[in-house]
């Protein structure tokens, strides 16, 4: 099976989106404010990464 660069980029974007959603779910369950802040940083990092990948995919004329 040959994967193109676009296939791998789309897979990365999907994984970053899933990481973002996972962090959001975990953050909503955590009661400790310090731990919640740490998890929120992970959410923000995943969100930035997902947006960059999605923007690159769309700039190349494809859909994430």
Residue frames as a rotation matrix with the C-alpha (Angstrom) as fourth column:
UNK 1
0.581 0.814 0.000 0.00
0.814 -0.581 0.000 0.00
0.000 0.000 -1.000 0.00
UNK 2
-0.550 -0.749 0.370 1.45
0.758 -0.633 -0.156 3.32
0.351 0.194 0.916 -1.07
UNK 3
0.446 0.641 -0.625 0.51
0.821 -0.570 0.001 6.37
-0.356 -0.513 -0.781 0.95
UNK 4
0.166 -0.341 0.925 0.94
0.608 -0.703 -0.369 9.80
0.776 0.624 0.091 -0.54
UNK 5
-0.872 -0.489 -0.027 2.12
0.357 -0.598 -0.717 12.81
0.335 -0.635 0.696 1.42
UNK 6
-0.471 0.778 0.415 -1.48
-0.652 -0.624 0.431 14.04
0.594 -0.068 0.801 1.43
UNK 7
0.370 0.583 -0.723 -2.69
0.053 0.764 0.643 10.74
0.927 -0.276 0.252 2.89
UNK 8
-0.241 -0.557 -0.795 -0.18
0.845 0.281 -0.454 11.02
0.477 -0.781 0.403 5.71
UNK 9
-0.944 -0.073 0.322 -1.02
-0.041 -0.942 -0.333 14.68
0.328 -0.328 0.886 6.32
UNK 10
-0.071 0.991 0.111 -4.73
-0.599 -0.131 0.790 13.89
0.798 -0.010 0.603 6.46
UNK 11
0.333 0.117 -0.936 -4.02
0.483 0.831 0.276 11.04
0.810 -0.543 0.221 8.89
UNK 12
-0.692 -0.643 -0.328 -1.95
0.642 -0.340 -0.688 13.39
0.331 -0.686 0.648 11.07
UNK 13
-0.717 0.493 0.492 -4.74
-0.457 -0.866 0.202 15.98
0.526 -0.080 0.847 11.03
UNK 14
0.317 0.864 -0.391 -7.24
-0.237 0.471 0.850 13.33
0.918 -0.177 0.354 12.11
UNK 15
0.049 -0.381 -0.923 -4.96
0.795 0.575 -0.195 12.18
0.605 -0.724 0.331 14.94
UNK 16
-0.919 -0.379 0.108 -4.45
0.262 -0.793 -0.550 15.76
0.294 -0.478 0.828 16.13
UNK 17
-0.319 0.891 0.324 -8.23
-0.605 -0.454 0.654 16.30
0.730 0.013 0.683 16.05
UNK 18
0.457 0.466 -0.758 -8.77
0.204 0.774 0.599 13.14
0.866 -0.428 0.258 18.13
UNK 19
-0.439 -0.682 -0.584 -6.09
0.795 0.007 -0.606 14.27
0.418 -0.731 0.539 20.61
UNK 20
-0.856 0.175 0.486 -7.84
-0.247 -0.965 -0.086 17.62
0.454 -0.194 0.869 20.91
UNK 21
0.146 0.988 -0.038 -11.19
-0.514 0.109 0.851 15.96
0.845 -0.105 0.524 21.58
UNK 22
0.257 -0.126 -0.958 -9.65
0.591 0.805 0.053 13.56
0.765 -0.579 0.282 24.08
UNK 23
-0.794 -0.589 -0.152 -8.04
0.503 -0.494 -0.710 16.39
0.343 -0.640 0.688 26.02
UNK 24
-0.574 0.649 0.499 -11.34
-0.561 -0.756 0.338 18.29
0.596 -0.086 0.798 26.07
UNK 25
0.423 0.757 -0.498 -13.19
-0.137 0.597 0.791 15.27
0.896 -0.266 0.356 27.48
UNK 26
-0.027 -0.518 -0.855 -10.55
0.830 0.465 -0.308 14.59
0.557 -0.718 0.417 30.11
UNK 27
-0.880 -0.326 0.344 -10.40
0.139 -0.872 -0.469 18.27
0.453 -0.365 0.813 31.08
UNK 28
-0.156 0.913 0.377 -14.14
-0.581 -0.393 0.712 18.28
0.799 -0.108 0.592 31.71
UNK 29
0.605 0.398 -0.689 -13.78
0.191 0.769 0.611 15.39
0.773 -0.501 0.390 34.20
UNK 30
-0.315 -0.842 -0.439 -10.81
0.728 0.083 -0.680 16.72
0.609 -0.534 0.587 36.19
UNK 31
0.754 0.629 -0.192 -11.57
0.579 -0.497 0.646 18.60
0.311 -0.598 -0.739 39.40
UNK 32
0.225 -0.764 -0.604 -8.04
0.718 -0.290 0.633 19.68
-0.659 -0.576 0.483 40.38
UNK 33
0.909 0.221 -0.354 -7.44
-0.010 -0.836 -0.549 23.16
-0.418 0.502 -0.757 38.92
UNK 34
0.052 -0.961 -0.270 -3.68
-0.695 -0.229 0.681 22.65
-0.717 0.153 -0.680 38.42
UNK 35
-0.562 -0.206 0.801 -4.15
0.267 0.872 0.411 19.36
-0.783 0.445 -0.435 36.59
UNK 36
0.488 0.816 0.310 -6.97
0.643 -0.095 -0.760 20.90
-0.590 0.570 -0.571 34.56
UNK 37
0.677 -0.313 -0.666 -4.64
-0.468 -0.881 -0.063 23.73
-0.567 0.354 -0.743 33.49
UNK 38
-0.439 -0.881 0.174 -1.98
-0.459 0.387 0.800 21.21
-0.772 0.271 -0.575 32.39
UNK 39
-0.315 0.412 0.855 -4.51
0.654 0.747 -0.119 19.21
-0.687 0.522 -0.506 30.39
UNK 40
0.744 0.614 -0.263 -5.84
0.280 -0.645 -0.711 22.42
-0.606 0.456 -0.652 28.85
UNK 41
0.108 -0.795 -0.597 -2.33
-0.691 -0.491 0.530 23.22
-0.715 0.355 -0.602 27.59
UNK 42
-0.714 -0.313 0.626 -2.34
0.117 0.829 0.547 19.84
-0.690 0.464 -0.555 25.85
UNK 43
0.244 0.899 0.365 -5.71
0.734 0.075 -0.675 20.67
-0.634 0.432 -0.641 24.33
UNK 44
0.709 0.016 -0.705 -4.42
-0.245 -0.932 -0.268 24.01
-0.661 0.363 -0.657 23.05
UNK 45
-0.369 -0.917 -0.154 -1.28
-0.575 0.095 0.813 22.41
-0.731 0.388 -0.562 21.55
UNK 46
-0.571 0.234 0.787 -3.33
0.536 0.833 0.140 19.74
-0.623 0.502 -0.601 19.78
UNK 47
0.536 0.838 -0.105 -5.74
0.521 -0.426 -0.740 22.41
-0.664 0.342 -0.665 18.55
UNK 48
0.361 -0.494 -0.791 -2.94
-0.601 -0.772 0.208 24.51
-0.713 0.400 -0.575 17.05
UNK 49
-0.689 -0.673 0.269 -1.40
-0.286 0.593 0.753 21.46
-0.666 0.442 -0.601 15.40
UNK 50
-0.222 0.711 0.667 -4.74
0.727 0.577 -0.373 20.34
-0.650 0.402 -0.645 13.96
UNK 51
0.696 0.511 -0.505 -5.45
0.121 -0.776 -0.619 23.81
-0.708 0.369 -0.602 12.57
UNK 52
-0.061 -0.806 -0.589 -2.05
-0.713 -0.378 0.590 24.03
-0.698 0.456 -0.552 10.88
UNK 53
-0.802 -0.221 0.556 -2.50
0.124 0.848 0.515 20.62
-0.585 0.481 -0.653 9.28
UNK 54
0.116 0.937 0.331 -6.07
0.750 0.136 -0.647 21.40
-0.651 0.323 -0.687 8.18
UNK 55
0.587 0.052 -0.808 -5.01
-0.269 -0.929 -0.256 24.75
-0.763 0.367 -0.531 6.71
UNK 56
-0.484 -0.841 -0.242 -2.20
-0.595 0.113 0.796 23.08
-0.642 0.530 -0.555 4.77
UNK 57
-0.605 0.341 0.719 -4.55
0.536 0.843 0.050 20.40
-0.589 0.416 -0.693 3.45
UNK 58
0.488 0.871 -0.065 -7.09
0.573 -0.375 -0.729 23.01
-0.659 0.318 -0.682 2.34
UNK 59
0.278 -0.469 -0.838 -4.36
-0.538 -0.799 0.268 25.14
-0.796 0.376 -0.475 0.76
UNK 60
-0.801 -0.590 0.101 -3.47
-0.298 0.539 0.788 22.12
-0.519 0.601 -0.607 -1.37
UNK 61
-0.482 0.691 -0.539 -7.08
-0.834 -0.173 0.524 21.91
0.269 0.702 0.659 -2.58
UNK 62
-0.506 0.314 -0.803 -8.18
0.227 0.947 0.227 18.93
0.832 -0.067 -0.551 -0.53
UNK 63
0.387 0.696 0.606 -10.43
-0.561 -0.344 0.753 18.47
0.732 -0.631 0.257 2.50
UNK 64
-0.602 -0.608 0.517 -9.28
-0.770 0.271 -0.578 17.39
0.211 -0.746 -0.632 5.98
